Amino acid sequence: MARKRRTEQEHELAVSDEAAAYIADALMQLALDFENTHYAQIRRHHQANATDPDVNPRQLDLFRKPPPCDPS
């Protein structure tokens, strides 16, 4: 099987395994810090954009309480 030659742009973007791990850790920490700081805003945004479950007629209501039984 022939190896694909890297293009010049791909070669410039190549990082070592160790560098990739450090970059991933730093980005994850940045994302977590941001989310912790702005959690209330993010939550409000998601709640404002969430669809009401009653809007979708195809969605089953698995937690609806059954009607009361008639003991007579």
LUMDOFI-336085 format. One record per residue (C-alpha): residue in three letters; x negated, y negated, z. Coordinates in steps of 0.1 Angstrom, whole numbers, plus 5000, padded with zeros to 4 digits. Each point is the difference from the previous one (the first is absolute). Example, Ala and Ser with C-alpha at 12.3 -4.5 7.8 and 13.67 -1.06 7.14 Angstrom:
# LUMDOFI-336085
ALA487750455078
SER498649664993
This chain:
# LUMDOFI-336085
MET500050005000
ALA498649674990
ARG499649735026
LYS501749674994
ARG497649714999
ARG500849715023
THR500749674984
GLU498149705011
GLN502949875020
GLU500650345017
HIS496350005009
GLU500249665016
LEU502950115022
ALA498450325012
VAL499350025037
SER498550265022
ASP502250245021
GLU498849825031
ALA500849664986
ALA503450124989
ALA500850135035
TYR498949675016
ILE502149794975
ALA503050225006
ASP499749975038
ALA499649624998
LEU503049974977
MET502150225023
GLN499049795030
LEU500849684981
ALA503550144991
LEU500750115035
ASP498949675015
PHE502249814975
GLU503050235007
ASN499649955038
THR499849634996
HIS502949964976
TYR502250305010
ALA503149795008
GLN499949834966
ILE499550334981
ARG502850165019
ARG502449714993
HIS499150024963
HIS500750374998
GLN503349975019
ALA501149714977
ASN499350214969
ALA501350335014
THR503250134983
ASP502950085022
PRO500650385001
ASP503749944993
VAL499249834967
ASN498850334984
PRO503050234996
ARG497750294992
GLN498349995033
LEU501450255025
ASP500849885035
LEU498550285021
PHE500649835033
ARG503749904997
LYS502050115031
PRO502850244992
PRO503649885005
PRO501350085035
CYS501950335003
ASP503750005007
PRO500550235030
SER503750064994
